Amino acid sequence: MTYSSTGVAYGSSYVIAENSDEAYKKVRKFLDENDLGFTKYRELDKVELIADSYRYTDVGCLLHL
């Protein structure tokens, strides 16, 4: 689910969360509450860490809040 009639790519989301479980739950809750896509396709393929607020990680990007 990466495209909708509104032009928003709902299949690609960026989330600020403490961990991958919290990130997954935030996205899934948004999809469920807004009834986006078919229920069976609301499972996320992956949750990928793209930035961290801790300076010494292997992520390569630092998140400033």
C-alpha positions as CSV (number, residue, x, y, z in Angstrom):
1,M,0.0,0.0,0.0
2,T,2.2,2.8,-1.2
3,Y,-0.2,5.0,-3.1
4,S,-3.7,6.3,-2.7
5,S,-6.0,8.5,-4.7
6,T,-4.9,11.5,-2.6
7,G,-1.3,11.0,-3.7
8,V,0.0,10.2,-0.2
9,A,2.3,7.2,0.1
10,Y,0.8,5.5,3.1
11,G,3.1,2.5,2.6
12,S,6.1,4.6,3.5
13,S,6.0,6.2,6.9
14,Y,8.5,7.9,9.2
15,V,7.9,7.6,12.9
16,I,9.7,9.0,16.0
17,A,9.5,6.3,18.6
18,E,11.5,4.8,21.5
19,N,11.8,1.4,19.8
20,S,10.6,-0.6,16.7
21,D,7.6,-2.0,18.5
22,E,6.3,1.4,19.4
23,A,6.9,2.6,15.8
24,Y,5.0,-0.3,14.4
25,K,2.0,0.2,16.8
26,K,1.8,4.0,15.9
27,V,1.7,3.3,12.1
28,R,-0.7,0.3,12.5
29,K,-3.0,2.4,14.7
30,F,-3.1,5.2,12.1
31,L,-3.9,2.8,9.3
32,D,-6.6,1.0,11.4
33,E,-8.2,4.3,12.6
34,N,-8.4,5.7,9.1
35,D,-9.4,2.4,7.5
36,L,-6.7,2.7,5.0
37,G,-6.1,-0.3,2.6
38,F,-7.4,-3.8,3.1
39,T,-7.0,-5.2,6.6
40,K,-4.9,-8.1,5.4
41,Y,-2.4,-5.7,3.9
42,R,-1.9,-3.5,6.9
43,E,0.9,-5.6,8.3
44,L,4.2,-3.8,7.9
45,D,7.0,-5.5,6.0
46,K,9.8,-3.9,8.1
47,V,10.7,-1.3,10.6
48,E,14.0,0.3,9.8
49,L,16.0,2.6,12.1
50,I,17.2,5.5,10.0
51,A,18.4,7.9,12.7
52,D,19.2,7.8,16.4
53,S,19.4,10.5,19.0
54,Y,22.4,8.8,20.5
55,R,25.7,10.0,19.1
56,Y,27.7,6.8,18.9
57,T,25.7,4.3,16.8
58,D,26.2,2.6,13.5
59,V,23.1,4.2,12.0
60,G,24.9,7.1,10.4
61,C,22.3,9.8,11.0
62,L,21.7,11.8,14.1
63,L,18.2,12.9,15.1
64,H,17.8,16.2,16.8
65,L,14.6,16.9,18.7
